Amino acid sequence: MNISCSPETQDFQQILLFNSLRLYFYILMIIYTSSVFIIFPLFVYFSKINRNKDEQSPIFPITSHLYKITVYSQILILINTISFIIPIFYYGNNLRVIQILFNISLILQAITDFFNVIVIPVQNILVFLLALQRFALYFYPNSEKYISPSQKTFKYVLVFLYSLAIGGNLLFQYFIFKCAVNGAHAHQQIVCNPLLPITNALVYIGCDFLVIISSIFYILILKSVRNIRHSSTVMTTRPEKAILYQTLVLIIVKLLSLPIILYSMMFFGCFDITSPLKVINKIFIGMFFSDTLTTPIVSQVAYLFCNKTHLEHLMRLNFGKLRTWLIVCCGASSNSVNYEQEVENLGVASSTANQISP
């Protein structure tokens, strides 16, 4: 079966499917891009407020690095968005200026893609390690000294993961360059070295599979918490809601990204399902774009909205005042003391909740 991108050879069902997926993609793009301006400032705000308390947690090395990755990713998304909008709304007649603006956009996009290709697999692995660590802390509290790495040890782990990601990407680029030198065009490089699409697809499928396993860990914790919910501490903190919401966020966001994979398979050239290598290559492209969009948002939504304390504090913020947005966007230090006192007064913080809630 062939799916053609030519209007003459497409049937009505293919055109309808493609346009529906394109609309879906644009809607998600608007949602995820708007999160840079809405959810991201709140994410940074609460992260700064909770930093002193988070530093005492055994999972702090992982959460701290995930925070940094998310910040860098969102900044790159913001820069890319601005760089693409400026040429579109440039009303001048100077074609050279327009060409320069578009070239800058392409360079920034290349930098962002290189960053994401390296960071996204590492981020998914860290999400898995974080879930595994929370799972072990909950079911085996005595294992804390064995599964809580020092900052030095965690740096070694990061160096290993990033070295693996950078080395793999450079090797990938080398084989593409080698194929190009041998005269293979872009559409022929898949056949020139069939290991390229297979390896890339396996890496991204494996990393997404780790995220699914993370959800299973949270489901097991949720089941255990519900079995002991008669406990007075658990009835007060209700950590099972936070675990449930975090699990739902992981699953729903991944499910929402599935149509993006199909859309990219139809958008980035026509493909023939009788050619497995081409299909695998399109799957890799789709997974890369879907992970680029969804991975940062998972960390932010899980951190903000899966925590009862954060939600209660959000309800108290008056977003109709400019001062509130200035505090959220420009710094949280002036409000951190009052917030910590408010947390203690609410009585929702406990050792159990800190170990298993986001």
RADA-V331297 format. One line per field, one symbol per residue. phi: phi as a letter, one per 30 degrees, with the letter a starting at -180 (. if undefined). psi: psi as a letter, one per 40 degrees, with the letter a starting at -180 (. if undefined). A space follows every 50 residues. Layout:
phi=???
psi=???
This chain:
phi=.ccccdedcdcdddddddddddddddddddddddddccddedddeddddc ddddddddcdeddddddddddddddddddddddddeddcdcdcddddddd ddddddddddddddddeddeeddddddddddddddddddbeddedcccdd ddddddddedddddddddddddddddddddddjddedcdddebddddddd dddddddddddddeddeddddedddddcdddddddddhddddddddddde ddddddddddddddddddidbcddcedddddddddddddddddcdddddd ddddccbddddddddddcddcddddddddclcddcdddddddddddiccb dddddccd
psi=hhhiehddeiidddddddddddddddddddddddddecddddddddddde dddddeieedddddddddddddddddddddddddddddeheiehdddddd dddddddddddddddddddddddddddddddddddddddgdeededegii dddddddddddddddddddddddddddddddeehideeddddgedddddd dddddddddddddddddddddddddddfeeiddddddfeddddddddddd ddddddeddddddddddgiiiheegddddddddddddddddddddddddd ddddeehddddddddehgeeiddddddddeiedeedddddddddddfehi dddddei.
